[in-house]
């Protein structure tokens, strides 16, 4: 389940802007936050929250701190979980990688996602984590890639498993 558009102000439809944050703790490897498969995002998020001590609120803390309709088991999706969200958002039933080469779905149709990158909880190295671009430019649409953990323009969308 993905948090609704407008999750950041708790109204699911008010301010539709997804929050942006740094991944956090750039230069510090977070033990256990390297899972990329579906089903690893929750543990990655727990490991980030417990292992990244910083004065700034991180993407993982935003996701883990979200609560809606008394549900408080939200987390930052792993790389593959985020790719699945991208495929759903673009209604892409064709590709393994969301909108690879711009095929399989031509516009954002589900979920109210911004046409910008979103953080995953999957760390690639001590200073880089995976993002997925939900942009509308064909050569970027759906592209997963590495990003500096200190980047502060990356969007956050919590998910939960049930």
Residue, then its C-alpha position, 0 to 999 in steps of 0.5 A: x500500500x502506498x501513502x496517498x497524495x497529500x500524505x505529508x499534511x495528513x489529509x490525503x488530498x490537501x497539499x498534494x506536494x510530497x515532502x523532500x529530504x536527504x537520505x542522511x548520514x552521507x559517508x556512513x555505511x548503514x549496516x543492513x540498509x542494502x536490501x533491494x528486493x521487494x520485502x526488504x524496505x521495512x528492514x532497510x528503513x528500521x536500519x536507517x532510523x536506528x543507524x543514522x544519527x543526525x540532527x536533520x530529519x531523513x527520508x527514512x524518518x519521514x516515512x517511518x513516522x507517518x501514520x494514517x487511520x491509526x496505521x503506523x507501520x509505514x516505511x521507505x520502499x526498497x529499490x525494487x518496491x519503488x520500481x513497482x510503484x513507478x510501474x503502477x504510477x505509469x500503468x506500465x505492464x510491459x517492462x521489468x524496469x519502469x518505463x524502460x526507454x519510455x515504453x509501456x506507459x506514457x504518463x503518470x496516471x496513478x498515485x499523484x506522484x511528482x515528475x521528479x525522483x523519489x528515494x528508496x531505502x536501498x543504500x548503494x555505498x556509504x554516500x550513495x543510495x538508489x532513487x527512481x525518477x518519475x519524470x516525464x522526459x522519455x529518456x529519464x522516465x522511470x530511470x533508477x539510479x544512484x544519488x548522493x545521500x546529501x541531496x535534499x531535493x529528493x521526494x519521499x512516499x511511504x509504503x506499508x506491507x500487509 
